[in-house]
């Protein structure tokens, strides 16, 4: 039994794992909101909730909908940009090749970043950024 919140666990290992959630050190931050987590797995679980969120932010120019203001602002900037990158599977538009690659990765739940110029695939963001 956790002495801080009265949660009950089947083993001491589970209790020790749980106890870290009460620790103030939370190095894993959500990129969509201000939530922070002690464990990467907890952050991943939380990030899935953003995908389920209602897409309440809508572009007044084309009807594209998303779950937060940051994505909407990025999208709307693409309407005024000369060079645009569009998703071939939805109405997503951006002025950044990186944003399009990230969007496609999120939509396909894939594990790679794709270069929009040469179709090369990269497992890690930093390798993709160096390539670009």
N, C-alpha and C positions, 0 to 999 in steps of 0.2 A: 504494500500500500504506500502510495506517495504521501509523504508527510506535508507536502505543500498544497496539494489539491485533492487528496483522498481518492485518486484514481487507483484501481486495483489491477495487478498484473499477474500473469501465470508464472513468471520466473524472475529471478534477480537481474538477469541480463536485460529483460524488457524494462524493468524499473530503472536501471542505470541509464539505458538508452532514453527513456522518457524524461528522466531528471534533467538532462541537458536542455530540454525545452524551457526550463525555468532559469537557465543561465542567461545572463544579460549579453553575452557575446554571441552575436548573430551575424556571421560574415556573409550570408547568402541573401542578396537583395533582389527583390522583384523589379524588373525593368518596366513594368506597366503601372505600378503603384508604389507606395512607400513601405510596404510590408518587408520585414526581414525575418530570416529563419536561421536556426542553429544547424540544420541539416539540409544538404542538397536535395535529398528525396522529398523533404517537406516543401521546399521551394518548387520543385517540379510538380508536385500535386497541386499546389496553389496556382501555378501558372496555367494549369489546365482549366481552372475556373474562369480565367479570362477568355478562353476560347468559347466557353459556354455562355458567357455574358450576352445579354441582348445587345445587339449592335445599334446603339441609340444615337450615335453621331453620324449625321448624313451630310453629304456634299450637296450644296444647293445647285451646282452646275450640272451634275450628272447622276445624282442619286446614289453614289457609292456610299456604303454604310460600314462603320467600324465601331470598335468598342471603346475608343478613347480619343481625347482631343489631340494628342500628339500625332497619332496616325492620320487623323483627319487633316491637320495642318500640313503635314508632309504631302498628303494626297493633293490638297488644294493648291499647293505651290506648283505642282506639276501642270496645272491648268495654265499658268502664266509662263512657264518655262518653255524655251524654244525646243529643247531636246527632251522628249518624253519616253518613258519606258512603260509598256502596258503588259499586264498579265494576260495570257491567252486563254485563261480559264475563268476569269471573272472581270469585274469592272475596275480593278485596282490599277491606278496610274501613279507613277512617281518620276521625279527627275533624276533619280539616283539608280545606277546599275546595281549597287550594293543592296539598296532597299528592295529592288525587284527580286534579286536572288534570295534575300532573306524571306520575303513574302512567299515566294514559290516553295522554299524549304518548309515554312510553317504550314502551308496549305497541303503539301504532300506528306508531311510528317517524316520527311527523309532525313538522312544524316549528313548531307553534303551541301556545300555552297557551289553554285554553278556560275561560271563566268559567262556573261551574256555575249561576249565577243567571240570566244573560241569553244564554248561548251565544255571546257575543262571542269572537273569536279574536285573540290577540296574538302577534306574532312574538318579542318580547323579554320576558324575565322581569320587568324593572323596570317596563315599561308595564303588564303584567298586575298586578303588585303595587300600582301606583298606582290602577288601576281598582278593585281589591278594597278 
